[in-house]
Amino acid sequence: MLLASHYNYWIVIALMMIGLYMVIAQGNLVKKIIGLNIFQTSVFIFYISVGKVDGGSAPILSDGVTLYSNPLPHVLILTAIVVGIATTSLALALIIRIKGAYGSIEERDIQAEEALQERSAQQAAAQTSAGKEQ
């Protein structure tokens, strides 16, 4: 019965694990961003769950109410949602730039292209230094 009464915490744990798995296991950058957003949502749910007081009312003075809920976690979550949207927008804009530069949004393809560019730069530097020695 105790486990069923705290179902929101189980949802938080499940969402955190799903989001973390997506960030670690996926090679696609867009899927990684989605995983980060799922993880972030689980943190939102956790803070809102912690801020809820059983039997508490909104912090508005009225007769007969002695137990109030703390509004601070809800306000912080509203701010975090705005920051999360901005961060997601920036990440998606960077993914668009990465797609234009490397032709892919798959992490493995980007790393292979980066290694190829590094090797060609090293070869060009070696040829330049060999040309100067002659």
Backbone as a printed PyTorch tensor [residue, N CA C, xyz], in Angstrom:
tensor([[[  0.8210,  -1.1950,   0.0000],
         [  0.0000,   0.0000,   0.0000],
         [  0.8650,   1.2600,   0.0000]],

        [[  1.9950,   1.2120,   0.7160],
         [  2.8810,   2.3530,   0.7830],
         [  3.4650,   2.6740,  -0.5950]],

        [[  3.7890,   1.6290,  -1.3690],
         [  4.3330,   1.8410,  -2.7020],
         [  3.3110,   2.4780,  -3.6290]],

        [[  2.0630,   2.0670,  -3.5130],
         [  1.0210,   2.6130,  -4.3870],
         [  0.6940,   4.0590,  -4.0370]],

        [[  0.8900,   4.4470,  -2.7820],
         [  0.5590,   5.8110,  -2.3950],
         [  1.5920,   6.8100,  -2.9020]],

        [[  2.7680,   6.3460,  -3.2600],
         [  3.8170,   7.2230,  -3.7840],
         [  4.0900,   6.9220,  -5.2590]],

        [[  3.0520,   6.7330,  -6.0320],
         [  3.2120,   6.3740,  -7.4390],
         [  3.9290,   7.4520,  -8.2330]],

        [[  3.7730,   8.7300,  -7.8290],
         [  4.4300,   9.7930,  -8.5810],
         [  5.9520,   9.6830,  -8.4900]],

        [[  6.4790,   9.1910,  -7.3850],
         [  7.9260,   9.0020,  -7.2750],
         [  8.4040,   7.8600,  -8.1690]],

        [[  7.5760,   6.8390,  -8.3270],
         [  7.9170,   5.7510,  -9.2460],
         [  7.9090,   6.2380, -10.6890]],

        [[  6.9920,   7.1300, -10.9950],
         [  6.9620,   7.7220, -12.3360],
         [  8.2230,   8.5450, -12.5620]],

        [[  8.6370,   9.2930, -11.5420],
         [  9.8640,  10.0840, -11.6430],
         [ 11.0610,   9.1880, -11.9220]],

        [[ 11.1700,   8.0880, -11.1780],
         [ 12.2990,   7.1670, -11.3650],
         [ 12.2670,   6.5670, -12.7690]],

        [[ 11.0910,   6.1610, -13.2320],
         [ 10.9790,   5.5690, -14.5720],
         [ 11.3610,   6.5800, -15.6520]],

        [[ 10.8580,   7.8030, -15.5270],
         [ 11.1940,   8.8190, -16.5300],
         [ 12.6800,   9.1690, -16.5070]],

        [[ 13.2660,   9.2290, -15.3240],
         [ 14.7120,   9.5090, -15.2340],
         [ 15.5180,   8.4250, -15.9320]],

        [[ 15.1600,   7.1830, -15.6960],
         [ 15.9030,   6.0740, -16.3050],
         [ 15.7150,   6.0500, -17.8250]],

        [[ 14.5060,   6.3300, -18.2820],
         [ 14.2550,   6.3690, -19.7260],
         [ 15.0610,   7.4880, -20.3670]],

        [[ 15.0230,   8.6690, -19.7600],
         [ 15.7740,   9.8040, -20.3000],
         [ 17.2670,   9.5530, -20.2920]],

        [[ 17.7950,   9.0140, -19.1960],
         [ 19.2230,   8.7270, -19.1150],
         [ 19.6270,   7.6760, -20.1410]],

        [[ 18.8000,   6.6440, -20.3150],
         [ 19.0910,   5.6160, -21.3080],
         [ 19.1350,   6.2200, -22.7120]],

        [[ 18.2010,   7.1070, -23.0110],
         [ 18.1800,   7.7120, -24.3450],
         [ 19.4230,   8.5650, -24.5920]],

        [[ 19.8710,   9.2750, -23.5830],
         [ 21.0660,  10.1090, -23.7450],
         [ 22.3020,   9.2370, -23.9590]],

        [[ 22.3990,   8.1310, -23.2310],
         [ 23.5890,   7.2850, -23.3110],
         [ 23.5570,   6.3750, -24.5360]],

        [[ 22.4300,   5.7660, -24.8270],
         [ 22.3770,   4.7040, -25.8310],
         [ 22.1660,   5.2030, -27.2530]],

        [[ 21.5590,   6.3480, -27.4300],
         [ 21.2290,   6.8160, -28.7720],
         [ 22.4060,   7.5530, -29.4040]],

        [[ 22.5790,   7.3620, -30.6960],
         [ 23.6150,   8.0700, -31.4290],
         [ 23.0740,   9.2910, -32.1510]],

        [[ 21.7740,   9.3380, -32.3330],
         [ 21.1340,  10.4530, -33.0140],
         [ 21.0350,  11.6360, -32.0550]],

        [[ 21.5010,  12.8010, -32.4830],
         [ 21.5360,  13.9590, -31.5980],
         [ 20.1470,  14.4540, -31.2100]],

        [[ 19.1840,  14.3510, -32.1160],
         [ 17.8210,  14.7780, -31.7910],
         [ 17.2250,  13.8650, -30.7210]],

        [[ 17.4890,  12.5750, -30.8200],
         [ 16.9980,  11.6360, -29.8060],
         [ 17.6570,  11.8980, -28.4570]],

        [[ 18.9100,  12.3290, -28.4670],
         [ 19.5720,  12.6940, -27.2170],
         [ 18.8890,  13.9010, -26.5760]],

        [[ 18.5060,  14.8710, -27.3740],
         [ 17.8040,  16.0540, -26.8580],
         [ 16.4470,  15.6480, -26.2850]],

        [[ 15.7580,  14.7450, -26.9620],
         [ 14.4780,  14.2570, -26.4380],
         [ 14.6920,  13.5390, -25.1060]],

        [[ 15.7520,  12.7450, -25.0040],
         [ 16.0800,  12.0870, -23.7430],
         [ 16.3580,  13.0770, -22.6280]],

        [[ 17.0780,  14.1460, -22.9450],
         [ 17.3310,  15.1870, -21.9440],
         [ 16.0320,  15.8480, -21.4970]],

        [[ 15.1190,  16.0700, -22.4340],
         [ 13.8320,  16.6740, -22.0720],
         [ 13.0000,  15.7390, -21.1990]],

        [[ 13.0420,  14.4530, -21.4670],
         [ 12.3210,  13.4940, -20.6130],
         [ 12.9190,  13.4910, -19.2110]],

        [[ 14.2380,  13.5020, -19.1370],
         [ 14.9080,  13.5490, -17.8390],
         [ 14.5310,  14.8300, -17.0950]],

        [[ 14.5190,  15.9290, -17.8090],
         [ 14.1690,  17.2190, -17.2120],
         [ 12.7290,  17.2110, -16.7070]],

        [[ 11.8370,  16.6050, -17.4410],
         [ 10.4440,  16.5050, -17.0140],
         [ 10.3210,  15.7060, -15.7250]],

        [[ 11.1290,  14.6580, -15.5970],
         [ 11.0790,  13.8770, -14.3560],
         [ 11.5310,  14.7190, -13.1690]],

        [[ 12.4960,  15.5920, -13.3620],
         [ 12.9310,  16.4800, -12.2790],
         [ 11.8110,  17.4550, -11.9200]],

        [[ 11.0980,  17.9550, -12.9240],
         [  9.9590,  18.8490, -12.6600],
         [  8.9120,  18.1440, -11.8050]],

        [[  8.5630,  16.9320, -12.1950],
         [  7.5570,  16.1690, -11.4510],
         [  8.0210,  15.9200, -10.0290]],

        [[  9.3100,  15.6280,  -9.8620],
         [  9.8420,  15.3830,  -8.5220],
         [  9.7050,  16.6300,  -7.6420]],

        [[ 10.1100,  17.7790,  -8.1540],
         [ 10.0240,  18.9960,  -7.3420],
         [  8.5820,  19.3640,  -7.0060]],

        [[  7.6910,  19.1870,  -7.9520],
         [  6.2840,  19.4880,  -7.6780],
         [  5.7260,  18.5060,  -6.6540]],

        [[  6.1270,  17.2410,  -6.7310],
         [  5.6700,  16.2420,  -5.7610],
         [  6.1710,  16.5460,  -4.3610]],

        [[  7.4050,  16.9980,  -4.2640],
         [  7.9720,  17.3220,  -2.9560],
         [  7.2810,  18.5550,  -2.3710]],

        [[  6.8970,  19.4970,  -3.2270],
         [  6.2780,  20.7340,  -2.7610],
         [  4.8220,  20.5990,  -2.3580]],

        [[  4.1920,  19.4870,  -2.6820],
         [  2.7800,  19.2770,  -2.3440],
         [  2.6440,  18.8820,  -0.8830]],

        [[  1.7570,  19.5620,  -0.1700],
         [  1.4880,  19.2560,   1.2380],
         [  0.0830,  18.6530,   1.3130]],

        [[ -0.0460,  17.4590,   1.8940],
         [ -1.3610,  16.8270,   2.0280],
         [ -2.2420,  17.6730,   2.9360]],

        [[ -3.3830,  18.0390,   2.4360],
         [ -4.3240,  18.8350,   3.2070],
         [ -4.0230,  20.3250,   3.1930]],

        [[ -2.9540,  20.7120,   2.5330],
         [ -2.5840,  22.1230,   2.4720],
         [ -3.3590,  22.8560,   1.3980]],

        [[ -3.5620,  24.1350,   1.6200],
         [ -4.2690,  24.9360,   0.6230],
         [ -3.2960,  25.9490,   0.0350]],

        [[ -3.7860,  26.6840,  -0.9360],
         [ -2.9730,  27.7210,  -1.5570],
         [ -2.6230,  28.7740,  -0.5030]],

        [[ -1.4480,  29.3810,  -0.6250],
         [ -1.0190,  30.3370,   0.4090],
         [ -1.7510,  31.6790,   0.3100]],

        [[ -3.0500,  31.6220,   0.4700],
         [ -3.8940,  32.8160,   0.4820],
         [ -4.5760,  32.8480,   1.8440]],

        [[ -4.4400,  33.9490,   2.5540],
         [ -5.0100,  34.0450,   3.8920],
         [ -6.5260,  33.9780,   3.8330]],

        [[ -7.0670,  33.0550,   4.5990],
         [ -8.5160,  32.9440,   4.7240],
         [ -8.8240,  32.3300,   6.0890]],

        [[-10.0470,  32.5030,   6.5300],
         [-10.4300,  32.0190,   7.8530],
         [-10.4730,  30.4910,   7.8860]],

        [[ -9.9700,  29.9270,   8.9580],
         [-10.0550,  28.4940,   9.1820],
         [ -8.9660,  27.6750,   8.5310]],

        [[ -8.0890,  28.2800,   7.7640],
         [ -7.0190,  27.5290,   7.1160],
         [ -5.7400,  27.7090,   7.9170]],

        [[ -5.1590,  26.5840,   8.3180],
         [ -3.9250,  26.6510,   9.1030],
         [ -2.7430,  25.9880,   8.4020]],

        [[ -3.0050,  25.1860,   7.3840],
         [ -1.9420,  24.4710,   6.7010],
         [ -1.8630,  24.9500,   5.2560]],

        [[ -0.7130,  25.4380,   4.8640],
         [ -0.5250,  25.9850,   3.5230],
         [  0.5510,  25.1940,   2.7780]],

        [[  0.4060,  25.1560,   1.4620],
         [  1.4360,  24.5630,   0.6110],
         [  2.4630,  25.6350,   0.2630]],

        [[  3.7010,  25.2140,   0.1100],
         [  4.7690,  26.1420,  -0.2480],
         [  4.7260,  26.3880,  -1.7590]],

        [[  4.5700,  27.6400,  -2.2060],
         [  4.4960,  27.9110,  -3.6410],
         [  5.8630,  27.9910,  -4.3220]],

        [[  6.9390,  28.0360,  -3.5510],
         [  8.2650,  28.2270,  -4.1290],
         [  8.6640,  27.1260,  -5.1240]],

        [[  8.4460,  25.8370,  -4.8450],
         [  8.8150,  24.8240,  -5.8480],
         [  8.0860,  25.0120,  -7.1790]],

        [[  6.8370,  25.4210,  -7.1300],
         [  6.0790,  25.6210,  -8.3660],
         [  6.6260,  26.7990,  -9.1620]],

        [[  7.0080,  27.8490,  -8.4670],
         [  7.5810,  29.0160,  -9.1420],
         [  8.9300,  28.6610,  -9.7630]],

        [[  9.7350,  27.9070,  -9.0380],
         [ 11.0340,  27.4920,  -9.5710],
         [ 10.8710,  26.6000, -10.8000]],

        [[  9.8590,  25.7580, -10.7770],
         [  9.6270,  24.8770, -11.9240],
         [  9.1720,  25.6810, -13.1380]],

        [[  8.3630,  26.7030, -12.9400],
         [  7.9790,  27.5520, -14.0710],
         [  9.2100,  28.1880, -14.7080]],

        [[ 10.1240,  28.6540, -13.8770],
         [ 11.3670,  29.2220, -14.3970],
         [ 12.1900,  28.1540, -15.1090]],

        [[ 12.2560,  26.9690, -14.5310],
         [ 13.0200,  25.8790, -15.1410],
         [ 12.4260,  25.4550, -16.4820]],

        [[ 11.1140,  25.5160, -16.6130],
         [ 10.4850,  25.1770, -17.8910],
         [ 10.9090,  26.1580, -18.9680]],

        [[ 10.9330,  27.4360, -18.6340],
         [ 11.3530,  28.4600, -19.6090],
         [ 12.8140,  28.2480, -19.9980]],

        [[ 13.6660,  27.9920, -19.0130],
         [ 15.0770,  27.7370, -19.3000],
         [ 15.2240,  26.4610, -20.1390]],

        [[ 14.4320,  25.4410, -19.8470],
         [ 14.4760,  24.2050, -20.6140],
         [ 14.0840,  24.3980, -22.0680]],

        [[ 13.0810,  25.2190, -22.3030],
         [ 12.6660,  25.5060, -23.6820],
         [ 13.7660,  26.2390, -24.4230]],

        [[ 14.3860,  27.2060, -23.7610],
         [ 15.4770,  27.9530, -24.3920],
         [ 16.6680,  27.0410, -24.6910]],

        [[ 16.9980,  26.1710, -23.7650],
         [ 18.1100,  25.2380, -23.9570],
         [ 17.8160,  24.2660, -25.0910]],

        [[ 16.6040,  23.7750, -25.1460],
         [ 16.2240,  22.8630, -26.2320],
         [ 16.2810,  23.5650, -27.5770]],

        [[ 15.8210,  24.7990, -27.6210],
         [ 15.8730,  25.5600, -28.8770],
         [ 17.3120,  25.7560, -29.3310]],

        [[ 18.1870,  26.1100, -28.4070],
         [ 19.5950,  26.2900, -28.7440],
         [ 20.2140,  24.9720, -29.2140]],

        [[ 19.9090,  23.8880, -28.5400],
         [ 20.4500,  22.5830, -28.9280],
         [ 19.9790,  22.1830, -30.3270]],

        [[ 18.7130,  22.4290, -30.6260],
         [ 18.2070,  22.0910, -31.9640],
         [ 18.8510,  22.9750, -33.0400]],

        [[ 19.0880,  24.2410, -32.7090],
         [ 19.7820,  25.1250, -33.6590],
         [ 21.2100,  24.6330, -33.9040]],

        [[ 21.8830,  24.1880, -32.8510],
         [ 23.2300,  23.6350, -33.0200],
         [ 23.2090,  22.3540, -33.8480]],

        [[ 22.1880,  21.5440, -33.6690],
         [ 22.0720,  20.3180, -34.4660],
         [ 21.9040,  20.6570, -35.9400]],

        [[ 21.1610,  21.7040, -36.2320],
         [ 21.0090,  22.1330, -37.6330],
         [ 22.3600,  22.5450, -38.2140]],

        [[ 23.1550,  23.2720, -37.4250],
         [ 24.4890,  23.6810, -37.8780],
         [ 25.4060,  22.4680, -38.0510]],

        [[ 25.3160,  21.5160, -37.1410],
         [ 26.1260,  20.3000, -37.2460],
         [ 25.7410,  19.5180, -38.4900]],

        [[ 24.4580,  19.4390, -38.7760],
         [ 23.9860,  18.7450, -39.9840],
         [ 24.5540,  19.4100, -41.2340]],

        [[ 24.5870,  20.7510, -41.2250],
         [ 25.1430,  21.4620, -42.3750],
         [ 26.6450,  21.2630, -42.5180]],

        [[ 27.3570,  21.1810, -41.4070],
         [ 28.8140,  21.0560, -41.4520],
         [ 29.2760,  19.6290, -41.7420]],

        [[ 28.5980,  18.6550, -41.1750],
         [ 29.0480,  17.2660, -41.2930],
         [ 28.1520,  16.4000, -42.1570]],

        [[ 26.9690,  16.8640, -42.4820],
         [ 26.0710,  16.0960, -43.3300],
         [ 25.3080,  15.0030, -42.6100]],

        [[ 25.3900,  14.9600, -41.2860],
         [ 24.7110,  13.9260, -40.5230],
         [ 24.4690,  14.4250, -39.1070]],

        [[ 23.4900,  13.8080, -38.4450],
         [ 23.2620,  14.0990, -37.0290],
         [ 23.4960,  12.8500, -36.1840]],

        [[ 24.1080,  11.8500, -36.7950],
         [ 24.4910,  10.6430, -36.0700],
         [ 25.8800,  10.8390, -35.4740]],

        [[ 26.0080,  10.5550, -34.1980],
         [ 27.2620,  10.7930, -33.4820],
         [ 28.4300,  10.0320, -34.1070]],

        [[ 28.2010,   8.8130, -34.5090],
         [ 29.2610,   7.9910, -35.0960],
         [ 29.7610,   8.5820, -36.4150]],

        [[ 28.8430,   9.0550, -37.2540],
         [ 29.2310,   9.6600, -38.5270],
         [ 30.0020,  10.9640, -38.3090]],

        [[ 29.5900,  11.7350, -37.3250],
         [ 30.2680,  13.0060, -37.0270],
         [ 31.6890,  12.7350, -36.5440]],

        [[ 31.8590,  11.7450, -35.6680],
         [ 33.1940,  11.4160, -35.1730],
         [ 34.0910,  10.9000, -36.2940]],

        [[ 33.5350,  10.1060, -37.2180],
         [ 34.3150,   9.6010, -38.3410],
         [ 34.7410,  10.7470, -39.2580]],

        [[ 33.8420,  11.6620, -39.5190],
         [ 34.1590,  12.8220, -40.3640],
         [ 35.2040,  13.7100, -39.6930]],

        [[ 35.0920,  13.8850, -38.4050],
         [ 36.0610,  14.6880, -37.6510],
         [ 37.4470,  14.0380, -37.6920]],

        [[ 37.5130,  12.7310, -37.5370],
         [ 38.7910,  12.0170, -37.6100],
         [ 39.3940,  12.1290, -39.0060]],

        [[ 38.5580,  12.0450, -40.0290],
         [ 39.0290,  12.1790, -41.4000],
         [ 39.5950,  13.5750, -41.6490]],

        [[ 38.9160,  14.5940, -41.1630],
         [ 39.4030,  15.9670, -41.3180],
         [ 40.7140,  16.1670, -40.5630]],

        [[ 40.8360,  15.5750, -39.4000],
         [ 42.0650,  15.7040, -38.6130],
         [ 43.2340,  15.0290, -39.3100]],

        [[ 42.9870,  13.8370, -39.8770],
         [ 44.0470,  13.1430, -40.6020],
         [ 44.4990,  13.9220, -41.8290]],

        [[ 43.5490,  14.4870, -42.5590],
         [ 43.9220,  15.2550, -43.7530],
         [ 44.6710,  16.5280, -43.3680]],

        [[ 44.3210,  17.1450, -42.2330],
         [ 45.0540,  18.3230, -41.7720],
         [ 46.4710,  17.9510, -41.3630]],

        [[ 46.6560,  16.7940, -40.7320],
         [ 47.9890,  16.3420, -40.3440],
         [ 48.8390,  16.0220, -41.5720]],

        [[ 48.2170,  15.4190, -42.5810],
         [ 48.9510,  15.1090, -43.8080],
         [ 49.3610,  16.3880, -44.5220]],

        [[ 48.4760,  17.3750, -44.5510],
         [ 48.8030,  18.6480, -45.1880],
         [ 49.9320,  19.3520, -44.4430]],

        [[ 49.9220,  19.2770, -43.1250],
         [ 50.9920,  19.8880, -42.3320],
         [ 52.3070,  19.1640, -42.5640]],

        [[ 52.2710,  17.8410, -42.6800],
         [ 53.4890,  17.0690, -42.9320],
         [ 54.0490,  17.3820, -44.3120]],

        [[ 53.1830,  17.5540, -45.3050],
         [ 53.6380,  17.8860, -46.6530],
         [ 54.2250,  19.2930, -46.6880]],

        [[ 53.6310,  20.2060, -45.9400],
         [ 54.1340,  21.5750, -45.8940],
         [ 55.5110,  21.6190, -45.2500]],

        [[ 55.6850,  20.8820, -44.1500],
         [ 56.9880,  20.8640, -43.4720],
         [ 58.0310,  20.1370, -44.3270]],

        [[ 57.6270,  19.1170, -45.0780],
         [ 58.5620,  18.4030, -45.9610],
         [ 58.9550,  19.2920, -47.1290]],

        [[ 58.0570,  20.1230, -47.6040],
         [ 58.3460,  21.0400, -48.7080],
         [ 59.2850,  22.1480, -48.2820]],

        [[ 59.2160,  22.5830, -47.0590],
         [ 60.0920,  23.6370, -46.5540],
         [ 61.5130,  23.1270, -46.3420]],

        [[ 61.6580,  21.8420, -46.0060],
         [ 62.9770,  21.2630, -45.7720],
         [ 63.7640,  21.1100, -47.0550]],

        [[ 63.1120,  20.9750, -48.1800],
         [ 63.8210,  20.7600, -49.4480],
         [ 64.3420,  22.0400, -49.9340]]])
